Amino acid sequence: MDNLASRMDARLRATLQPTALEVIDESHDHAGHAGADGTGFGTHFRVRIASPLFTGRNRVARHRLVYDALQDFIAQGVHAIAIEVL
């Protein structure tokens, strides 16, 4: 896991106490797309996550929790986060 993915992972673990978590940098699959910076790293991520904090919340609310936890990273240049709630 690269440094940015590791930091995102640590933030999600601290904030959402997940029971399952994967943070995958998929930037290399988005070369030439909007938001890609040409390096193939650090712009497009997939987050697979399960958390007890999701219980009783709808899909939008679950995604909002993830986006809120990662807002600093988005402000620093992460262009896209695909979220899979497990």
C-alpha angles and dihedrals in degrees: 000000000000122000096262093047089048092052092048089049091051092049093050092047092051095044106036103024092221124203089206128020139169124172110192125186105220095170093119088063091057102054108150094016125118111286096019111131097201096252097093091230140089105014109081123041140174118212120196109189145164120188136169086227088071093064112120094007125115124237095267092051091049092051090047090057090054094045092047091052091051099040093113090056092049090051089052096054111285100142104188138017120188109201125206113185110205 
